[in-house]
Amino acid sequence: MKKRISQRDLAKILGVNVSTVSRALKGLDGVSLALKQKILKLAEENGYRPNPLAMSLRYGKTRTIGVIVPDMSFSHFSHIVKSIEAEARKAGYMCIVTDSNERYKGEVACVELLEDLHVDGIIMCLSQETVDFAHLEQLKETHIPVVLFDRIADINLSSVTINDIATAYEMTLHLIDGGARRIAFLGGPNQMKQTADRKHGYITALRERGIPIRRELVKCGVATINSGLKDTLDLLDMTEPPDAILATHGLLAASAFQTVRSRGLRMPEDISLAGYMSEWVSDMYHPRVTFVKQNLKEIGRKAFRLLYDQMEGDTLVKHLTVDAHMEMRESTLKVT
């Protein structure tokens, strides 16, 4: 296997100083045109590529960022990561993507790994288990820039989210206007700000229309397919079951749809269903599910730009919102 050539090797072949080779490769002044062309030609012929480790040691930057997601197999996160990677590449950064597997300990392990790899910054979405933010405080103390997205915390870190309160409010009003009066709420853990915000939108809409808030119709906990199946079954087995369900997580929406169909109920004639999910997922169901359309590409783009600004020295904490909106499909009744 051919040995990777270094600047020192190029300098030795040409009989010049390493600093001269370095200046020529960077396009800096101080090297004659003839010598610069000779160095560049030799570098190209030998497949020279800069050593990122040497550059990081010299300039104190690795040109890498870390990304932590709760579940990379979930298309919602993979689309956001793809956008982050595209933006990072434009700016000359590479991404190291890690997966917490929706576990707090996994999230801490990811943070520690990325610290050990000396990334220049971290973009992350919190796991459903995370209630202790000591690992994030540690990053602040070591001056590693951090940007949160999607699921955030009441902590002094920059973030990018959608308009969670407004979209849950819009969806709930849509269900009410379609005739629903017993609207169930399927949400993630109560300690998650995302869950709290979406529940706030749901409750605000009910109060605005004078509809009683029934605790038995609100089911919150770790969002999984199994939890969604169990909670939906419990709701449908009630003496007075719901006439509509608002599912605030893609897995909960999928499990609610499956459970409703297994009971032989028709949507929207017997029960309406609206949820937070990707458009392509909604289109796979029959009937298609009314959903919140999110600009995942923009979430990823804004998250990286926030991090990039911090890596360049911006110390201002910013909270950005990417507008999302309801897309009505056949699982809910049209407003007459």
C-alpha positions as CSV (number, residue, x, y, z in Angstrom):
1,M,0.0,0.0,0.0
2,K,1.3,3.4,-1.0
3,K,2.4,5.5,2.0
4,R,0.4,8.7,2.6
5,I,2.6,11.6,1.7
6,S,3.1,14.5,4.1
7,Q,4.2,18.1,3.8
8,R,7.6,17.0,5.3
9,D,7.9,14.5,2.5
10,L,7.2,17.1,-0.2
11,A,9.7,19.4,1.3
12,K,12.4,16.7,1.4
13,I,11.8,15.8,-2.3
14,L,12.1,19.4,-3.4
15,G,14.8,20.4,-1.0
16,V,12.9,23.3,0.6
17,N,11.6,24.1,4.1
18,V,8.4,22.6,5.4
19,S,7.1,26.1,6.0
20,T,7.6,26.9,2.3
21,V,5.5,23.9,1.3
22,S,2.8,24.9,3.8
23,R,2.6,28.4,2.5
24,A,2.4,27.2,-1.1
25,L,-0.4,24.8,-0.3
26,K,-2.4,27.4,1.5
27,G,-1.9,30.0,-1.3
28,L,-0.1,32.4,0.9
29,D,2.5,35.0,-0.2
30,G,6.3,34.5,0.3
31,V,6.7,31.7,-2.3
32,S,7.7,32.4,-5.9
33,L,5.2,31.5,-8.6
34,A,7.5,28.9,-10.2
35,L,8.2,27.1,-6.8
36,K,4.5,27.3,-5.8
37,Q,3.5,25.6,-9.1
38,K,6.2,22.9,-8.6
39,I,4.9,22.2,-5.1
40,L,1.3,22.0,-6.1
41,K,2.1,19.7,-9.1
42,L,4.1,17.4,-6.8
43,A,1.3,17.4,-4.2
44,E,-1.3,16.5,-6.8
45,E,0.8,13.7,-8.4
46,N,1.3,12.1,-5.0
47,G,-2.3,12.5,-3.8
48,Y,-1.4,14.8,-0.9
49,R,-4.2,15.5,1.5
50,P,-4.0,17.7,4.6
51,N,-3.7,15.9,8.0
52,P,-6.8,16.9,10.0
53,L,-5.2,15.8,13.3
54,A,-2.1,17.9,12.7
55,M,-4.3,20.8,11.8
56,S,-6.4,20.4,14.9
57,L,-3.3,20.3,17.1
58,R,-2.0,23.4,15.5
59,Y,-5.2,25.5,15.4
60,G,-7.1,24.1,18.3
61,K,-10.0,23.0,16.1
62,T,-11.0,19.6,14.8
63,R,-13.5,20.9,12.2
64,T,-15.9,18.3,13.5
65,I,-19.2,18.6,15.4
66,G,-21.2,16.0,17.3
67,V,-24.8,15.2,16.8
68,I,-26.9,13.3,19.4
69,V,-30.3,11.9,18.5
70,P,-32.6,9.7,20.6
71,D,-33.4,7.2,17.8
72,M,-31.6,7.3,14.5
73,S,-34.0,4.7,13.1
74,F,-36.9,7.2,13.4
75,S,-37.1,9.0,10.1
76,H,-37.9,12.3,11.8
77,F,-34.4,12.5,13.2
78,S,-32.6,11.0,10.2
79,H,-34.0,13.8,8.0
80,I,-32.9,16.5,10.5
81,V,-29.4,14.9,10.7
82,K,-29.2,14.8,6.9
83,S,-29.8,18.6,6.8
84,I,-27.3,19.3,9.6
85,E,-24.7,17.3,7.7
86,A,-25.3,19.1,4.5
87,E,-24.9,22.5,6.2
88,A,-21.9,21.4,8.1
89,R,-20.2,20.2,4.9
90,K,-20.7,23.6,3.2
91,A,-18.9,25.2,6.2
92,G,-16.0,22.7,6.1
93,Y,-17.2,20.6,9.1
94,M,-17.8,16.9,9.4
95,C,-20.4,15.3,11.7
96,I,-20.0,12.5,14.2
97,V,-23.5,11.2,14.8
98,T,-24.4,9.3,17.9
99,D,-27.6,7.7,19.2
100,S,-28.7,7.8,22.9
101,N,-31.3,5.1,22.3
102,E,-33.9,7.2,24.2
103,R,-31.9,6.6,27.4
104,Y,-30.5,9.3,29.8
105,K,-27.4,7.2,30.5
106,G,-26.9,6.7,26.7
107,E,-27.1,10.5,26.2
108,V,-24.5,11.1,28.9
109,A,-22.2,8.5,27.3
110,C,-22.6,10.2,23.9
111,V,-21.7,13.6,25.4
112,E,-18.6,12.1,27.1
113,L,-17.5,10.4,23.8
114,L,-17.9,13.6,21.8
115,E,-15.9,15.5,24.5
116,D,-13.1,12.9,24.2
117,L,-13.1,13.3,20.5
118,H,-12.6,17.1,21.0
119,V,-15.6,18.1,18.7
120,D,-15.9,21.9,18.2
121,G,-19.6,21.8,19.2
122,I,-22.7,19.6,19.7
123,I,-26.2,19.6,18.4
124,M,-28.6,17.4,20.3
125,C,-32.1,16.3,20.9
126,L,-32.8,15.2,24.5
127,S,-33.9,11.6,25.3
128,Q,-37.4,11.0,26.8
129,E,-35.7,10.0,30.1
130,T,-33.6,13.2,30.6
131,V,-34.5,15.2,33.6
132,D,-31.0,15.8,35.0
133,F,-29.0,18.4,33.0
134,A,-25.7,18.2,34.8
135,H,-24.0,16.9,31.6
136,L,-25.2,20.0,29.7
137,E,-24.0,22.3,32.5
138,Q,-20.6,20.5,32.2
139,L,-20.4,21.3,28.5
140,K,-21.2,25.0,29.3
141,E,-18.4,25.0,31.9
142,T,-15.9,23.6,29.4
143,H,-17.0,26.2,26.8
144,I,-18.2,23.6,24.2
145,P,-21.0,25.2,22.2
146,V,-24.3,23.3,22.4
147,V,-27.6,23.7,20.5
148,L,-30.7,21.8,21.4
149,F,-33.4,20.9,18.8
150,D,-36.9,19.4,18.9
151,R,-36.9,18.5,22.6
152,I,-35.4,21.2,24.7
153,A,-35.1,22.1,28.3
154,D,-35.5,25.2,30.5
155,I,-31.8,25.7,30.5
156,N,-29.7,28.5,29.2
157,L,-28.8,26.9,25.8
158,S,-29.7,28.0,22.3
159,S,-32.4,25.9,20.7
160,V,-34.6,25.2,17.6
161,T,-38.1,24.0,17.9
162,I,-41.4,24.1,16.0
163,N,-44.4,26.1,17.3
164,D,-45.6,23.3,19.5
165,I,-48.3,25.2,21.5
166,A,-49.8,26.7,18.3
167,T,-49.9,23.5,16.3
168,A,-51.5,21.5,19.1
169,Y,-54.0,24.3,19.6
170,E,-54.8,24.3,15.8
171,M,-55.2,20.6,15.7
172,T,-57.5,20.5,18.7
173,L,-59.7,23.3,17.3
174,H,-59.9,21.4,14.1
175,L,-61.2,18.3,15.9
176,I,-63.7,20.4,17.9
177,D,-64.9,22.1,14.7
178,G,-65.4,18.6,13.2
179,G,-67.9,17.8,16.0
180,A,-65.6,16.1,18.6
181,R,-66.2,16.8,22.2
182,R,-64.3,14.0,24.0
183,I,-60.8,14.5,22.6
184,A,-58.1,12.3,24.0
185,F,-54.5,13.4,24.3
186,L,-51.6,11.0,23.8
187,G,-48.3,12.5,24.8
188,G,-44.7,11.8,25.8
189,P,-43.3,12.2,29.4
190,N,-44.8,15.1,31.3
191,Q,-41.3,16.4,32.2
192,M,-40.5,17.0,28.5
193,K,-41.1,20.7,27.6
194,Q,-42.3,19.5,24.2
195,T,-45.1,17.5,25.8
196,A,-46.0,20.3,28.2
197,D,-46.2,22.8,25.3
198,R,-48.4,20.6,23.2
199,K,-50.6,19.8,26.1
200,H,-50.9,23.5,26.8
201,G,-52.1,24.1,23.3
202,Y,-54.7,21.3,23.6
203,I,-56.0,22.5,26.9
204,T,-56.2,26.1,25.7
205,A,-58.4,25.1,22.8
206,L,-60.7,23.1,25.0
207,R,-61.1,25.9,27.4
208,E,-61.7,28.4,24.6
209,R,-64.6,26.4,23.4
210,G,-66.0,25.6,26.8
211,I,-65.3,21.9,26.7
212,P,-64.4,20.3,30.1
213,I,-60.9,19.0,30.5
214,R,-61.1,15.3,31.5
215,R,-58.0,13.9,33.1
216,E,-59.0,10.3,32.1
217,L,-58.6,11.3,28.4
218,V,-55.0,12.5,28.9
219,K,-52.4,9.8,28.6
220,C,-48.7,10.8,29.0
221,G,-45.6,8.7,29.4
222,V,-42.6,7.4,27.4
223,A,-43.7,7.3,23.8
224,T,-43.3,3.8,22.3
225,I,-45.5,1.7,20.0
226,N,-46.4,-0.5,23.0
227,S,-47.3,2.4,25.2
228,G,-49.4,3.8,22.5
229,L,-51.3,0.5,21.9
230,K,-52.0,0.1,25.6
231,D,-53.1,3.7,26.2
232,T,-55.4,3.7,23.1
233,L,-56.9,0.4,24.2
234,D,-57.6,1.8,27.6
235,L,-59.3,4.9,26.0
236,L,-61.5,2.8,23.7
237,D,-62.5,0.5,26.6
238,M,-63.9,3.5,28.6
239,T,-67.6,3.6,29.3
240,E,-67.6,6.9,27.3
241,P,-64.7,6.5,24.9
242,P,-63.2,9.4,23.0
243,D,-64.6,10.6,19.7
244,A,-61.2,11.9,18.7
245,I,-57.5,11.4,19.5
246,L,-54.6,13.9,19.3
247,A,-51.4,11.9,19.2
248,T,-48.3,14.1,19.8
249,H,-45.6,11.7,18.7
250,G,-45.2,9.6,15.5
251,L,-45.1,6.3,17.3
252,L,-48.2,7.2,19.3
253,A,-50.1,8.2,16.2
254,A,-49.1,4.9,14.4
255,S,-50.2,2.8,17.4
256,A,-53.4,4.7,17.8
257,F,-54.3,4.1,14.2
258,Q,-53.5,0.4,14.4
259,T,-55.6,0.0,17.6
260,V,-58.6,1.9,16.2
261,R,-58.6,-0.3,13.1
262,S,-58.2,-3.5,15.1
263,R,-61.5,-2.6,16.9
264,G,-63.3,-2.2,13.6
265,L,-63.9,1.5,14.1
266,R,-64.1,3.8,11.1
267,M,-62.2,7.0,10.7
268,P,-63.5,9.6,10.8
269,E,-67.1,8.4,11.1
270,D,-66.6,6.6,14.5
271,I,-63.5,8.4,15.8
272,S,-61.1,11.0,14.4
273,L,-57.4,10.9,14.6
274,A,-54.8,13.6,14.2
275,G,-51.1,13.4,15.0
276,Y,-47.5,14.6,14.7
277,M,-45.9,12.5,11.9
278,S,-44.2,12.8,8.6
279,E,-46.2,13.3,5.4
280,W,-45.0,10.1,3.8
281,V,-46.1,8.1,6.9
282,S,-49.5,9.7,6.8
283,D,-49.9,8.8,3.1
284,M,-49.2,5.2,3.9
285,Y,-52.4,4.8,5.9
286,H,-55.9,4.5,4.7
287,P,-57.5,6.8,5.5
288,R,-54.6,9.2,5.4
289,V,-54.0,10.8,8.8
290,T,-54.3,14.5,9.5
291,F,-50.9,15.6,10.6
292,V,-48.6,18.5,11.6
293,K,-46.3,19.3,8.7
294,Q,-42.8,20.2,9.9
295,N,-39.9,21.6,7.9
296,L,-37.2,19.2,9.1
297,K,-34.6,20.5,6.6
298,E,-35.1,24.0,8.1
299,I,-34.8,22.7,11.6
300,G,-31.4,21.1,10.8
301,R,-30.2,24.2,8.9
302,K,-31.1,26.6,11.7
303,A,-29.6,24.3,14.3
304,F,-26.2,24.2,12.5
305,R,-26.2,28.0,11.8
306,L,-26.8,28.6,15.5
307,L,-23.9,26.3,16.4
308,Y,-21.6,27.7,13.8
309,D,-22.2,31.3,15.1
310,Q,-21.3,30.1,18.6
311,M,-18.2,28.3,17.4
312,E,-17.2,31.6,15.8
313,G,-17.6,33.4,19.1
314,D,-21.2,34.5,19.4
315,T,-22.2,34.1,23.1
316,L,-25.8,35.2,22.8
317,V,-28.3,32.5,23.6
318,K,-31.1,32.3,21.0
319,H,-34.3,30.3,20.7
320,L,-35.5,29.9,17.1
321,T,-38.9,28.6,16.0
322,V,-39.6,26.9,12.7
323,D,-43.2,27.3,11.7
324,A,-45.2,24.1,11.3
325,H,-48.9,23.8,10.4
326,M,-51.7,21.3,10.2
327,E,-52.4,19.4,7.0
328,M,-55.9,18.0,6.9
329,R,-56.4,14.4,5.6
330,E,-59.3,11.9,5.6
331,S,-58.9,10.7,9.2
332,T,-60.7,13.8,10.5
333,L,-64.0,15.3,9.6
334,K,-64.1,18.4,7.5
335,V,-65.3,21.6,9.1
336,T,-68.8,22.4,7.7
